[in-house]
Amino acid sequence: MPLILRDATPADLPAILAIYNHAVAETTAIWNETLVDLDNRRAWFDLRQTRGFPILVADIDGTIAGYASYGDWRPFDGFRASVEHSVYVEKDHYGQGLGKSLMTALIERAKTGGIHVMVAAIEAGNTGSIALHTSLGFRLVGTHHEVGQKFGRWLDLTMMELKLG
């Protein structure tokens, strides 16, 4: 199975939509409870493109198996060199190292794009994501307790950061 990491195109949006909506419906990786439609993902894609932010996909034999992107951490000029990222893997491809491959490529893109800090906001119970980020050099900066809700319970948010330069 040859893996290709590449920039997303509009043709990838249906697969990105399916991955996103699975995370919404089945996980606490996204604290949204409402499924989105293709127009929502098109608007997200267009905004990322307009701002010059990358959207990378993991393409395995023509199938999108995951994606990663970053965008504004906070929408104020003083934060322009800091970004918050997201990485999602299609459920049938969990545990194959795609998250790490996508994150490694995204980190390189951030370095070449003049980003100084990448911020990760991770549901505190997502030990796999926390371990992935730790393995990539992210450091724990704190946990916000009971700042969100999903599936009828309070969620804690672990904050991690990676200084790039």
C-alpha positions as CSV (number, residue, x, y, z in Angstrom):
1,M,0.0,0.0,0.0
2,P,1.9,3.0,-1.2
3,L,1.2,6.1,1.0
4,I,1.3,9.5,-0.6
5,L,1.2,12.6,1.5
6,R,0.0,15.5,-0.6
7,D,-1.9,18.8,-0.5
8,A,-5.7,18.3,-0.5
9,T,-7.8,19.3,-3.5
10,P,-11.5,20.0,-3.7
11,A,-12.0,16.5,-5.0
12,D,-10.8,15.2,-1.6
13,L,-13.6,17.0,0.3
14,P,-16.2,14.2,0.4
15,A,-13.6,11.9,2.1
16,I,-12.5,14.7,4.5
17,L,-16.2,15.2,5.3
18,A,-16.7,11.5,6.1
19,I,-13.7,11.4,8.3
20,Y,-14.7,14.6,10.1
21,N,-18.3,13.5,10.6
22,H,-17.2,10.2,12.0
23,A,-15.1,12.0,14.6
24,V,-18.1,14.2,15.4
25,A,-20.5,11.3,15.8
26,E,-18.3,8.7,17.5
27,T,-15.4,10.4,19.3
28,T,-14.5,13.2,21.6
29,A,-11.7,14.4,19.2
30,I,-14.1,17.1,18.0
31,W,-16.3,18.8,20.5
32,N,-19.0,19.6,17.9
33,E,-22.2,17.5,18.2
34,T,-23.6,18.5,14.8
35,L,-22.7,16.7,11.6
36,V,-21.7,19.1,8.8
37,D,-22.4,19.0,5.1
38,L,-20.1,19.4,2.0
39,D,-20.8,23.1,1.8
40,N,-19.3,23.4,5.4
41,R,-16.1,21.6,4.4
42,R,-15.9,23.7,1.2
43,A,-16.0,26.9,3.2
44,W,-13.4,25.5,5.6
45,F,-11.2,24.5,2.7
46,D,-11.6,27.9,1.0
47,L,-10.8,29.7,4.2
48,R,-7.6,27.6,4.8
49,Q,-6.6,28.2,1.1
50,T,-7.2,32.0,1.4
51,R,-5.1,32.2,4.5
52,G,-2.3,30.1,3.1
53,F,-2.7,27.3,5.6
54,P,-2.0,23.8,4.4
55,I,-4.4,20.8,4.3
56,L,-2.5,17.6,3.8
57,V,-4.1,14.2,3.0
58,A,-2.8,10.7,3.4
59,D,-3.6,9.0,0.1
60,I,-3.4,5.2,0.0
61,D,-4.0,3.8,-3.5
62,G,-6.4,6.7,-4.3
63,T,-8.3,6.5,-0.9
64,I,-8.0,9.3,1.5
65,A,-7.1,7.7,4.8
66,G,-6.5,10.8,6.9
67,Y,-5.9,14.5,6.8
68,A,-4.1,17.2,8.8
69,S,-4.2,21.0,8.8
70,Y,-3.6,24.1,10.8
71,G,-5.1,27.5,11.1
72,D,-5.2,30.5,13.3
73,W,-4.8,29.7,17.0
74,R,-6.2,33.0,18.0
75,P,-7.5,35.6,15.4
76,F,-5.4,38.5,16.5
77,D,-2.3,39.9,14.8
78,G,0.0,39.2,17.7
79,F,-0.7,35.5,17.4
80,R,0.1,35.3,13.6
81,A,3.1,33.0,14.2
82,S,1.2,30.5,16.3
83,V,-1.2,28.0,14.9
84,E,-3.6,25.3,16.2
85,H,-3.6,22.1,14.2
86,S,-5.8,19.1,13.8
87,V,-5.1,15.6,12.5
88,Y,-7.7,12.9,11.8
89,V,-7.4,9.3,10.5
90,E,-10.1,7.3,8.9
91,K,-11.4,4.7,11.3
92,D,-10.3,1.7,9.2
93,H,-6.7,3.1,9.2
94,Y,-6.2,3.6,12.9
95,G,-2.9,2.3,14.3
96,Q,-1.0,2.3,11.0
97,G,1.2,5.3,11.7
98,L,-0.7,7.7,9.4
99,G,-1.3,10.3,12.2
100,K,2.5,10.5,12.8
101,S,3.2,10.7,9.1
102,L,0.7,13.5,8.6
103,M,1.9,15.4,11.7
104,T,5.6,15.1,10.6
105,A,4.7,16.5,7.2
106,L,2.6,19.2,8.8
107,I,5.3,20.2,11.2
108,E,7.8,20.6,8.3
109,R,5.3,22.7,6.4
110,A,4.9,24.9,9.5
111,K,8.6,25.3,9.8
112,T,9.0,26.4,6.2
113,G,5.9,28.6,6.5
114,G,7.5,30.7,9.3
115,I,5.3,29.3,12.1
116,H,6.9,29.7,15.5
117,V,4.6,27.6,17.7
118,M,2.1,24.8,17.0
119,V,-0.6,24.4,19.6
120,A,-2.5,21.1,20.3
121,A,-5.8,21.1,22.2
122,I,-6.6,17.5,22.9
123,E,-9.4,15.9,24.9
124,A,-7.6,14.7,28.1
125,G,-8.7,11.1,27.8
126,N,-7.3,10.8,24.3
127,T,-4.1,9.1,25.5
128,G,-3.2,8.0,21.9
129,S,-3.1,11.6,20.6
130,I,-1.2,12.8,23.7
131,A,1.4,10.1,23.2
132,L,1.7,10.9,19.5
133,H,2.2,14.6,20.2
134,T,4.8,13.8,22.9
135,S,6.7,11.6,20.5
136,L,6.9,14.5,18.1
137,G,8.4,16.8,20.7
138,F,5.2,18.6,21.9
139,R,5.3,19.4,25.6
140,L,2.4,19.5,28.0
141,V,1.5,23.1,29.1
142,G,-1.6,22.4,31.1
143,T,-5.1,21.0,31.4
144,H,-8.3,23.0,31.4
145,H,-10.8,21.0,33.5
146,E,-14.5,20.5,32.5
147,V,-14.4,23.2,29.8
148,G,-16.5,21.2,27.3
149,Q,-19.3,18.7,27.1
150,K,-20.1,15.8,24.8
151,F,-22.0,12.6,25.1
152,G,-23.5,13.8,28.3
153,R,-20.3,14.3,30.2
154,W,-17.8,17.0,31.1
155,L,-14.5,16.9,29.2
156,D,-11.0,18.2,30.1
157,L,-8.8,19.8,27.5
158,T,-5.0,19.0,27.5
159,M,-2.9,21.8,26.0
160,M,0.4,21.0,24.3
161,E,2.8,23.1,22.3
162,L,5.8,22.6,20.0
163,K,8.2,25.5,19.5
164,L,9.6,25.3,15.9
165,G,12.2,28.0,15.9
